[in-house]
Amino acid sequence: MEQFKRSQTMTADINRRSASLPRALLFSVLFCAALLAGFGICQLLDISMPRLGIYPRNTDSLLGIILVPLLHGSWSHVINNVSALLLLMAGLYLGYPRSRWYALAVIWIGSGILTWIFARDSYHFGASGLSHGLFFYLLLIGLLRRDKRSTALLMIAFFLYGGMLMSIFPGEPGISYELHLFGAFMGVLMAVLMRHRDPLPERKRYSWEEEDESDLDEDPYWLTDQGDKKDP
């Protein structure tokens, strides 16, 4: 009877996770579609998106702190960012239901604030700060938690986007490495703060473990944790 109840619980847990996967993909696809649609509309209306971005220490560009992940300079720019965000946002949504909104909000706003304060005098724009923040969040929180789900998301993020580890350093003059760096910093910070917020997945128990425990209960001569043999 106990095994039947445990089996039902595990089945319900699997079904719950499976149901969340479509929602995670839908959320990620809708966000990326919004980025593409926004850029297309600005192109049609001849709106210069970069001018809406962050110009450090200029009070006229404070709104850019909020808008910066939505702004792009070219189709190649927005497509490159969308290709990374598509899986990184789905991984965040699927793996960390209790901390995902906190992580997303702080990475989004925090990277913009730090860029406005410390970056070079130039316009900074694009979703690369957000994508770097999500990558470093999934990377570090997987190392800190080390459960199967977090480790799987860590490995997927690393093998697909491991190059982000190097893009936080100065490179091409036209690339805002500051957005990358501060996004990564906020991702690391949130991983440390949120590592205990989501419950660990239930560990799968195998039949041989249950058999060993039942044999131990039936055996009158078993060892205590001090190594002394208990006598019935």
Solvent accessible surface area in square Angstrom, and as a share of the most:
residue,aa,sasa,rsa
1,M,171,0.76
2,E,109,0.49
3,Q,117,0.52
4,F,118,0.49
5,K,108,0.46
6,R,63,0.23
7,S,58,0.37
8,Q,100,0.45
9,T,73,0.42
10,M,49,0.22
11,T,71,0.41
12,A,49,0.38
13,D,26,0.13
14,I,101,0.51
15,N,88,0.45
16,R,147,0.53
17,R,89,0.33
18,S,65,0.42
19,A,51,0.39
20,S,21,0.13
21,L,82,0.41
22,P,80,0.50
23,R,128,0.47
24,A,0,0.00
25,L,80,0.40
26,L,106,0.53
27,F,49,0.20
28,S,0,0.00
29,V,74,0.43
30,L,108,0.54
31,F,34,0.14
32,C,4,0.02
33,A,48,0.37
34,A,62,0.48
35,L,4,0.02
36,L,58,0.29
37,A,56,0.43
38,G,27,0.26
39,F,2,0.01
40,G,15,0.14
41,I,97,0.49
42,C,20,0.12
43,Q,97,0.43
44,L,154,0.77
45,L,116,0.58
46,D,133,0.69
47,I,74,0.38
48,S,62,0.40
49,M,10,0.04
50,P,36,0.23
51,R,160,0.59
52,L,79,0.40
53,G,0,0.00
54,I,0,0.00
55,Y,66,0.25
56,P,4,0.03
57,R,119,0.43
58,N,57,0.29
59,T,97,0.56
60,D,131,0.68
61,S,12,0.08
62,L,82,0.41
63,L,112,0.56
64,G,1,0.01
65,I,17,0.09
66,I,92,0.47
67,L,44,0.22
68,V,2,0.01
69,P,4,0.03
70,L,64,0.32
71,L,8,0.04
72,H,1,0.00
73,G,41,0.39
74,S,47,0.30
75,W,117,0.41
76,S,72,0.47
77,H,50,0.22
78,V,0,0.00
79,I,94,0.48
80,N,100,0.52
81,N,12,0.06
82,V,17,0.10
83,S,63,0.41
84,A,9,0.07
85,L,0,0.00
86,L,65,0.33
87,L,78,0.39
88,L,3,0.01
89,M,0,0.00
90,A,8,0.06
91,G,7,0.07
92,L,4,0.02
93,Y,28,0.11
94,L,50,0.25
95,G,0,0.00
96,Y,1,0.00
97,P,62,0.39
98,R,148,0.54
99,S,0,0.00
100,R,40,0.15
101,W,128,0.45
102,Y,110,0.42
103,A,0,0.00
104,L,19,0.09
105,A,53,0.41
106,V,50,0.29
107,I,0,0.00
108,W,41,0.14
109,I,65,0.33
110,G,11,0.10
111,S,4,0.02
112,G,0,0.00
113,I,74,0.37
114,L,37,0.18
115,T,0,0.00
116,W,47,0.16
117,I,71,0.36
118,F,133,0.55
119,A,2,0.02
120,R,102,0.37
121,D,96,0.50
122,S,53,0.34
123,Y,75,0.28
124,H,3,0.01
125,F,51,0.21
126,G,1,0.01
127,A,0,0.00
128,S,16,0.10
129,G,2,0.02
130,L,2,0.01
131,S,2,0.02
132,H,10,0.04
133,G,0,0.00
134,L,0,0.00
135,F,0,0.00
136,F,22,0.09
137,Y,0,0.00
138,L,4,0.02
139,L,26,0.13
140,L,43,0.21
141,I,0,0.00
142,G,1,0.01
143,L,102,0.51
144,L,73,0.36
145,R,27,0.10
146,R,192,0.70
147,D,21,0.11
148,K,162,0.69
149,R,57,0.21
150,S,0,0.00
151,T,55,0.32
152,A,51,0.40
153,L,20,0.10
154,L,15,0.08
155,M,83,0.37
156,I,92,0.47
157,A,3,0.02
158,F,83,0.34
159,F,146,0.61
160,L,97,0.48
161,Y,38,0.14
162,G,20,0.19
163,G,57,0.55
164,M,22,0.10
165,L,59,0.29
166,M,137,0.61
167,S,39,0.25
168,I,24,0.12
169,F,109,0.45
170,P,97,0.61
171,G,65,0.63
172,E,123,0.55
173,P,125,0.79
174,G,77,0.74
175,I,80,0.41
176,S,19,0.12
177,Y,48,0.18
178,E,7,0.03
179,L,2,0.01
180,H,17,0.07
181,L,64,0.32
182,F,28,0.12
183,G,0,0.00
184,A,4,0.03
185,F,111,0.46
186,M,18,0.08
187,G,0,0.00
188,V,55,0.32
189,L,68,0.34
190,M,8,0.04
191,A,0,0.00
192,V,60,0.34
193,L,110,0.55
194,M,30,0.13
195,R,80,0.29
196,H,149,0.66
197,R,107,0.39
198,D,4,0.02
199,P,73,0.46
200,L,114,0.57
201,P,32,0.20
202,E,96,0.43
203,R,151,0.55
204,K,107,0.45
205,R,70,0.26
206,Y,95,0.36
207,S,79,0.51
208,W,153,0.54
209,E,28,0.13
210,E,33,0.15
211,E,103,0.46
212,D,81,0.42
213,E,88,0.40
214,S,48,0.31
215,D,85,0.44
216,L,98,0.49
217,D,122,0.63
218,E,135,0.60
219,D,63,0.33
220,P,64,0.40
221,Y,120,0.46
222,W,95,0.33
223,L,112,0.56
224,T,33,0.19
225,D,134,0.70
226,Q,135,0.60
227,G,49,0.47
228,D,89,0.46
229,K,132,0.56
230,K,92,0.39
231,D,114,0.59
232,P,124,0.78
